[in-house]
């Protein structure tokens, strides 16, 4: 690719929130951007084109990637952003079906996109893949175990993939935001096996999340970090996005594990909950 050729970016989950902000920021940064969503809706005055794509479908992924290649002959940047979460719930409160569903989008959707795009990047001899992860990829999230598990999976996959592809001229990075003010919670999947044993904690964590979201950073902070990673001559494997994410990354790296553990429980007020009483039995000892 010569230095004057416009770079082509493909951004999944670009109909709102982080994906939309990222697509807009890349377009302003000089990329020709294709955003995707299952509905391919296009807002007025949008600076990028939307394509229909369902990351849970092999056929849909292949068709969307083929369309970009047909139009422009290359893909220089893939941003894997599509995903959703489960509303605060104990891990026991979501069925195996729900667990499969969130992994199908948040992790296997990312794998599908990567497998579809990498062959074209290899032929080009260069490319960038940026995966939208989370601070929950290196920290636990009580009452958010399934979402945290998908983000841990994204971290491991991305780091391994980066090692594999460096010699092909392709680099992989993970962006790690903390709380971000988006409509993300509007698409939360409600747990399908609610138990009264977790009700008080579930409600408490939900309340705390709403408090934190009121002061969360805007999605543009994440979008700026994506552009930084995409433009870096020597990209890092991980980029914390925003002030809170940077603080948490430093805390996780340097603070004793026991202190981090205590801080998580204190922030979510888990130890303020009444202790569970042992069940009574009729057995005599």
C-alpha positions as CSV (number, residue, x, y, z in Angstrom):
1,X,0.0,0.0,0.0
2,X,1.4,3.4,-0.9
3,X,1.5,6.2,1.6
4,X,-1.3,8.1,0.0
5,X,-3.8,5.3,-0.2
6,X,-6.8,5.6,2.1
7,X,-6.8,3.0,4.8
8,X,-9.9,0.8,5.2
9,X,-11.4,0.1,8.6
10,X,-14.2,-2.3,9.6
11,X,-15.8,-1.7,13.0
12,X,-18.4,-4.1,14.4
13,X,-21.3,-3.0,16.6
14,X,-21.1,0.6,15.3
15,X,-24.8,1.6,15.6
16,X,-24.3,3.3,18.9
17,X,-22.0,3.7,21.9
18,X,-18.3,2.9,21.7
19,X,-18.6,1.4,18.2
20,X,-20.2,4.5,16.7
21,X,-17.8,6.8,18.4
22,X,-14.9,4.7,17.2
23,X,-16.1,4.7,13.6
24,X,-16.6,8.4,13.6
25,X,-13.2,9.1,15.2
26,X,-11.5,6.8,12.6
27,X,-13.3,8.6,9.8
28,X,-12.1,11.9,11.1
29,X,-8.6,10.4,11.3
30,X,-8.6,9.7,7.6
31,X,-9.9,6.1,7.4
32,X,-12.6,5.0,5.1
33,X,-14.8,3.3,7.6
34,X,-17.4,0.6,7.3
35,X,-19.5,0.1,10.5
36,X,-21.7,-2.9,11.1
37,X,-24.8,-3.8,13.0
38,X,-27.4,-6.5,12.7
39,X,-29.8,-3.8,11.3
40,X,-27.3,-1.7,9.3
41,X,-29.3,1.4,10.2
42,X,-27.7,4.7,9.0
43,X,-28.1,8.0,10.8
44,X,-28.3,11.3,8.9
45,X,-24.9,13.0,8.3
46,X,-23.0,9.9,9.4
47,X,-19.3,9.9,8.4
48,X,-19.2,6.2,7.6
49,X,-21.2,3.6,5.8
50,X,-23.1,0.9,7.7
51,X,-23.3,-2.8,6.6
52,X,-25.5,-5.5,7.9
53,X,-23.6,-8.1,9.9
54,X,-24.5,-10.6,12.6
55,X,-21.2,-11.7,14.3
56,X,-22.9,-14.9,15.4
57,X,-23.4,-16.1,11.8
58,X,-20.6,-17.5,9.7
59,X,-22.5,-16.6,6.5
60,X,-23.2,-13.0,7.6
61,X,-19.5,-12.5,8.6
62,X,-18.2,-13.9,5.4
63,X,-20.6,-11.8,3.3
64,X,-19.8,-8.5,5.0
65,X,-16.0,-9.0,4.7
66,X,-16.4,-10.1,1.1
67,X,-18.4,-6.9,0.4
68,X,-15.7,-4.7,1.8
69,X,-13.0,-6.5,-0.2
70,X,-15.1,-6.3,-3.4
71,X,-15.5,-2.5,-2.9
72,X,-12.0,-1.6,-1.8
73,X,-9.8,-4.6,-2.2
74,X,-8.3,-4.5,1.3
75,X,-9.0,-4.2,5.0
76,X,-6.3,-2.4,7.0
77,X,-8.0,-2.2,10.4
78,X,-10.5,-4.5,12.1
79,X,-12.1,-3.2,15.3
80,X,-14.0,-6.0,17.1
81,X,-16.5,-4.1,19.3
82,X,-19.8,-6.0,19.0
83,X,-21.0,-7.4,22.3
84,X,-23.5,-7.4,25.1
85,X,-23.7,-8.1,28.9
86,X,-25.9,-9.8,31.4
87,X,-27.7,-7.7,34.0
88,X,-26.1,-8.0,37.4
89,X,-26.7,-11.5,38.6
90,X,-25.0,-14.3,40.5
91,X,-23.2,-16.8,38.2
92,X,-25.7,-19.4,39.4
93,X,-28.6,-17.3,38.1
94,X,-27.8,-17.6,34.4
95,X,-28.4,-20.9,32.5
96,X,-25.9,-22.7,30.4
97,X,-27.9,-21.4,27.4
98,X,-27.3,-17.8,28.5
99,X,-23.6,-18.5,29.0
100,X,-23.3,-19.9,25.5
101,X,-25.2,-16.9,24.1
102,X,-22.9,-14.3,25.6
103,X,-19.8,-16.2,24.5
104,X,-21.3,-16.6,21.0
105,X,-21.3,-12.8,20.5
106,X,-18.6,-11.5,22.8
107,X,-15.9,-14.1,22.1
108,X,-16.8,-16.4,19.2
109,X,-18.1,-13.4,17.2
110,X,-14.7,-11.8,17.6
111,X,-13.1,-15.1,16.5
112,X,-15.3,-15.3,13.4
113,X,-14.4,-11.8,12.4
114,X,-10.7,-12.4,12.9
115,X,-10.7,-15.6,10.9
116,X,-12.5,-13.9,8.1
117,X,-10.2,-10.9,7.9
118,X,-6.8,-12.3,8.7
119,X,-6.3,-14.1,5.3
120,X,-6.7,-10.7,3.5
121,X,-4.3,-9.0,5.9
122,X,-1.7,-11.8,5.4
123,X,-1.9,-11.3,1.6
124,X,-1.5,-7.5,2.1
125,X,1.5,-8.1,4.4
126,X,0.1,-5.8,7.0
127,X,-2.9,-4.9,9.1
128,X,-4.2,-4.1,12.6
129,X,-6.7,-5.9,14.7
130,X,-8.1,-4.0,17.8
131,X,-10.3,-5.8,20.2
132,X,-12.5,-3.9,22.6
133,X,-12.0,-5.6,25.9
134,X,-12.5,-4.3,29.4
135,X,-10.8,-3.8,32.7
136,X,-12.9,-6.9,33.6
137,X,-10.5,-8.8,31.4
138,X,-7.9,-8.6,34.2
139,X,-10.2,-7.9,37.2
140,X,-13.1,-10.0,38.5
141,X,-16.6,-8.6,38.5
142,X,-18.8,-10.2,41.2
143,X,-22.4,-10.5,39.9
144,X,-21.0,-10.1,36.4
145,X,-19.1,-13.4,36.0
146,X,-20.1,-14.3,32.5
147,X,-19.3,-11.0,31.0
148,X,-16.0,-10.9,32.8
149,X,-15.2,-14.4,31.6
150,X,-15.8,-13.3,28.0
151,X,-13.4,-10.4,28.4
152,X,-10.8,-12.6,30.1
153,X,-11.1,-14.9,27.0
154,X,-10.6,-11.9,24.7
155,X,-7.4,-10.9,26.5
156,X,-5.9,-14.4,26.2
157,X,-6.9,-14.8,22.6
158,X,-5.6,-11.4,21.6
159,X,-2.2,-11.8,23.2
160,X,-1.7,-15.2,21.7
161,X,-2.8,-14.0,18.3
162,X,-0.5,-11.1,18.4
163,X,2.5,-13.4,18.8
164,X,1.3,-15.5,15.9
165,X,0.8,-12.7,13.4
166,X,3.7,-10.3,14.1
167,X,5.9,-12.0,11.5
168,X,3.0,-11.5,9.0
169,X,3.0,-7.8,9.4
170,X,-0.2,-7.8,11.5
171,X,-0.5,-6.5,15.1
172,X,-3.2,-7.1,17.7
173,X,-4.1,-4.8,20.6
174,X,-6.8,-4.9,23.3
175,X,-8.5,-1.7,24.5
176,X,-9.5,-1.9,28.2
177,X,-12.2,0.7,29.2
178,X,-13.8,0.9,32.6
179,X,-17.3,2.2,33.0
180,X,-18.3,4.1,29.8
181,X,-21.5,6.1,29.3
182,X,-23.3,4.2,26.5
183,X,-26.7,2.6,25.9
184,X,-24.9,-0.7,26.7
185,X,-27.1,-1.5,29.7
186,X,-30.2,-1.1,27.5
187,X,-29.3,-4.4,25.8
188,X,-28.5,-6.3,29.0
189,X,-29.8,-9.9,29.1
190,X,-31.8,-10.5,32.3
191,X,-30.7,-13.6,34.2
192,X,-33.1,-16.5,33.5
193,X,-32.7,-18.4,36.7
194,X,-33.1,-15.8,39.5
195,X,-32.7,-17.0,43.0
196,X,-33.9,-15.2,46.2
197,X,-30.6,-16.1,47.8
198,X,-28.9,-13.5,45.6
199,X,-31.7,-10.9,45.4
200,X,-30.3,-8.4,48.0
201,X,-26.7,-8.6,46.6
202,X,-28.0,-8.4,43.0
203,X,-30.0,-5.3,43.8
204,X,-27.1,-3.7,45.6
205,X,-24.7,-4.2,42.8
206,X,-27.2,-2.9,40.3
207,X,-27.7,0.3,42.4
208,X,-23.9,0.7,42.6
209,X,-23.5,0.3,38.9
210,X,-26.1,3.1,38.3
211,X,-24.2,5.4,40.7
212,X,-20.9,4.9,38.9
213,X,-22.4,5.2,35.4
214,X,-23.7,8.6,36.3
215,X,-20.1,9.9,36.3
216,X,-18.7,7.5,33.7
217,X,-16.5,8.7,30.8
218,X,-17.8,9.3,27.3
219,X,-17.3,6.7,24.5
220,X,-15.1,9.2,22.7
221,X,-12.3,8.4,25.3
222,X,-12.3,4.8,24.1
223,X,-12.5,5.9,20.4
224,X,-9.4,8.1,20.9
225,X,-7.5,5.2,22.4
226,X,-8.5,3.0,19.4
227,X,-7.1,5.6,17.0
228,X,-3.9,5.8,19.1
229,X,-3.4,2.1,19.0
230,X,-4.2,1.9,15.3
231,X,-1.7,4.7,14.5
232,X,1.2,3.5,16.7
233,X,4.4,2.6,15.0
234,X,5.1,0.0,17.7
235,X,1.6,-0.8,19.2
236,X,1.2,-2.2,22.7
237,X,-0.8,-5.3,23.3
238,X,-3.0,-3.5,25.9
239,X,-4.2,0.1,26.2
240,X,-6.2,1.3,29.2
241,X,-8.9,3.7,28.1
242,X,-9.7,6.6,30.5
243,X,-8.6,7.7,33.9
244,X,-10.4,5.0,35.9
245,X,-9.1,2.2,33.6
246,X,-5.5,3.5,34.0
247,X,-5.8,3.6,37.8
248,X,-7.2,0.1,37.9
249,X,-4.5,-1.2,35.6
250,X,-1.8,0.3,37.9
251,X,-3.5,-1.0,41.0
252,X,-3.7,-4.5,39.5
253,X,-0.1,-4.4,38.6
254,X,1.5,-3.0,41.7
255,X,-0.9,-3.4,44.7
256,X,-1.0,-6.5,46.8
257,X,-3.7,-9.0,45.6
258,X,-5.4,-8.9,49.0
259,X,-5.7,-5.1,48.8
260,X,-7.3,-5.3,45.3
261,X,-9.6,-8.0,46.6
262,X,-10.7,-5.9,49.5
263,X,-11.2,-2.8,47.3
264,X,-13.5,-4.7,44.9
265,X,-15.7,-6.0,47.8
266,X,-15.8,-2.6,49.5
267,X,-16.7,-0.7,46.3
268,X,-19.6,-3.1,45.6
269,X,-20.5,-3.2,49.3
270,X,-20.5,-7.0,49.4
271,X,-19.3,-7.4,52.9
272,X,-22.1,-5.1,54.2
273,X,-24.6,-7.8,53.3
274,X,-25.9,-10.0,56.1
275,X,-24.1,-13.3,56.4
276,X,-26.0,-16.4,55.2
277,X,-27.3,-18.5,58.0
278,X,-26.6,-22.3,57.9
279,X,-29.5,-24.4,56.9
280,X,-31.1,-26.3,59.8
281,X,-31.4,-30.1,59.6
282,X,-33.2,-32.7,61.6
283,X,-30.0,-34.7,62.0
284,X,-28.7,-35.1,65.5
285,X,-25.0,-35.3,66.3
